Amino acid sequence: MSQIISWQQYTLVLPIKINAHNTDNLQRFIQIQLRSLNKFLDVSSLYEFIIICKENEENIIQQELAKHCSPLPIRLIPENSLVKKIVISKISGWSLQQLIKLGVSRLIKTPLYLVLDADCFLTKNFSYENLFHQNKILINTQSWMAHPEWWLASREIIEEVTVTKIGSAPVMWVTPQILVTDIVCELIDNLSQKDEPLRWDEYLSDKLFTEFTLYWLFLLKTNRTDMYQLYDSEKVLLDNAIWKSHWENWSTLTWLLKNLLSNNHRKKSRLKNAIISLQIKTAFESNDRFYFSLIQSNIKDISIESLIEETNKYLS
């Protein structure tokens, strides 16, 4: 018997590659993200958790999931069921991830889906109602000038959107983000018409864009951005994220401390661990405004073991 969809349910989507940036993303997902979802998600609000992986990694992920009990309705699907193999073979993993987050819309049965990356983790209770604030969909925003090359290149794909219109309000930014399923399907149909039918992924394969620049420009073109909560900072999906490639540059204070401790590697290591510990503590204990936090997976200075140890204090 097929599962009955409640109108107050959504879908989670996670593209994952086991090893990316020389990082064990599988353990990051299992030991941090999945545990945070298990602890904080309202399972009744979740219709399905779709994990998209490489075809040759599906069994490995399935075996790892079997070792860790989860109440979430997880479904694994291979990436080549969403994007053609010929496209997968000629684009970067980063570009493929953008295509996957759009292409999965054709498999989703709920009106909304929430896109995650493996380095996101949930920090407080989360249910269907938390997808919204003041009757509008929650969003992470930024100025388009943070990455103008993405937006200007994407204008060549989604035409008839002026730079003035892009800059008139904050724009959709990074994962996690909530997407409207029907609108993403409509976007794909629109892209398909630019080439031969059902070749939207091939059409995009040699172009510069992100999933969110295309989606947001399409909303701007069709005058539908007002469904998102753009101007109220009381609630956001993501905050307290660590993006920097080097922990020493997180702030002026840590930069000064780095120089003071330049000849004492043991003290530098302790300082780095203290900063990480404080960052994670803040994510879980001072999070009235946000639901997800993130520690970017390509930061070589931060080991997955230290992250698991620190988050374990809050996810046990």
Residue pairs with C-beta under 8 A, 6 or more apart in sequence:
3 47
3 48
3 73
5 47
5 109
5 110
6 44
6 47
7 111
8 45
8 128
8 129
9 44
9 45
9 46
9 47
9 110
9 128
10 45
10 46
10 47
10 110
10 111
10 112
10 113
10 114
10 128
10 131
10 178
11 46
11 47
11 48
11 49
11 50
11 108
11 109
11 110
11 112
11 113
11 114
11 181
12 37
12 46
12 48
12 49
12 50
12 72
12 113
12 114
12 116
13 50
13 52
13 101
13 104
13 108
13 113
13 114
13 115
13 116
14 29
14 33
14 49
14 50
14 51
14 52
14 115
14 116
14 117
14 118
15 51
15 52
15 53
15 79
15 97
15 100
15 101
15 117
16 25
16 26
16 29
16 51
16 52
16 53
16 61
16 118
17 25
17 53
17 54
17 57
17 93
18 24
18 25
18 26
18 53
18 54
18 57
18 60
18 61
19 25
20 93
20 297
20 298
21 297
21 298
22 300
23 297
23 298
23 304
24 304
25 118
25 119
25 297
26 60
26 61
26 64
27 304
27 308
28 118
28 119
28 297
28 304
28 307
29 118
30 64
30 65
30 68
31 304
31 308
31 311
31 312
32 121
32 307
32 308
32 311
32 315
33 116
33 118
33 119
33 120
33 121
33 122
34 68
34 70
34 72
35 311
35 315
36 121
36 122
36 123
36 311
36 315
37 49
37 70
37 72
37 122
38 70
38 71
38 72
39 122
39 315
40 122
40 123
40 124
40 125
40 126
41 72
41 122
41 126
41 127
42 125
42 126
42 127
42 128
43 71
43 72
43 73
44 127
45 127
45 128
45 129
46 72
46 73
47 73
47 109
47 110
48 73
48 75
48 108
48 109
48 110
49 72
49 73
49 74
49 75
50 75
50 77
50 104
50 107
50 108
51 61
51 74
51 75
51 76
51 77
52 76
52 77
52 78
52 79
52 82
52 100
52 104
53 61
53 76
53 77
53 78
53 79
54 78
54 79
55 78
55 79
55 80
58 76
58 78
61 76
62 76
65 74
77 107
79 88
79 96
79 100
80 88
82 99
82 100
82 103
82 104
82 106
82 107
83 96
83 99
83 100
83 103
83 201
84 201
84 202
86 202
87 96
87 99
87 201
87 202
87 205
88 96
90 205
91 99
91 205
95 205
97 117
97 211
98 209
98 210
98 211
99 201
99 204
99 205
99 211
101 115
101 179
101 211
102 184
102 187
102 188
102 211
102 214
102 215
103 188
103 201
104 113
105 113
105 179
105 181
105 184
105 185
105 188
106 185
106 188
108 181
110 181
111 180
111 181
111 182
112 131
112 137
112 178
112 179
112 180
112 181
113 178
113 179
113 181
114 131
114 176
114 177
114 178
114 179
115 175
115 176
115 177
115 178
115 179
115 211
116 175
116 176
117 175
117 176
117 294
117 297
118 297
119 294
119 295
119 296
119 297
120 175
120 176
120 238
120 292
120 293
120 294
121 283
121 292
121 293
121 294
121 311
122 291
122 292
123 240
123 283
123 284
123 287
123 290
123 291
123 292
123 293
123 314
124 284
124 287
124 291
126 291
130 138
130 291
131 137
131 138
131 178
132 138
132 229
133 229
133 232
133 234
133 235
134 229
134 232
136 226
136 227
136 228
136 229
136 230
137 178
137 180
137 227
137 228
137 229
138 178
138 228
138 229
138 235
138 236
138 237
139 172
139 177
139 178
139 228
139 229
139 230
139 236
139 237
140 172
140 173
140 174
140 176
140 177
140 236
140 237
140 238
141 170
141 171
141 172
141 173
141 230
142 170
142 171
142 173
142 174
143 167
143 170
143 171
144 151
144 166
144 167
144 171
145 167
146 173
149 208
150 208
150 209
150 210
150 213
151 166
151 171
151 213
151 217
152 163
153 207
153 208
153 209
154 208
154 209
154 210
154 213
154 214
154 217
155 161
155 163
155 166
155 217
156 207
157 191
157 194
157 204
157 207
157 209
157 214
157 217
158 214
158 217
158 218
158 221
159 221
160 221
161 217
161 220
161 221
165 220
166 217
166 220
169 225
169 230
169 231
170 230
170 231
171 213
171 216
172 212
172 213
172 215
172 216
172 228
173 212
174 212
174 238
175 238
176 237
176 238
176 292
177 212
177 237
178 237
179 215
180 227
183 215
183 218
183 219
183 224
184 215
186 218
187 214
187 215
187 218
188 200
190 218
191 200
191 203
191 204
191 214
192 198
192 199
192 200
192 203
194 200
194 203
195 202
195 203
216 225
219 225
219 227
219 228
229 235
233 289
234 289
235 289
235 290
236 289
236 290
237 290
237 291
237 292
238 290
238 291
238 292
238 293
238 294
239 287
239 289
239 290
239 293
240 279
240 282
240 283
240 286
240 287
240 290
240 293
241 293
241 294
241 295
241 296
242 250
242 279
242 294
242 295
242 296
242 299
242 302
243 294
243 296
244 250
244 296
244 299
245 298
245 299
245 300
246 299
246 301
247 254
247 272
247 275
247 276
247 299
247 301
247 302
248 254
248 255
248 258
249 255
250 275
254 271
254 275
257 271
258 268
258 271
261 267
261 268
261 271
262 268
272 301
272 302
273 306
276 295
276 302
276 306
276 307
276 310
277 310
279 295
280 293
280 295
280 307
280 310
280 311
280 313
280 314
283 293
284 314
287 293
295 302
295 307
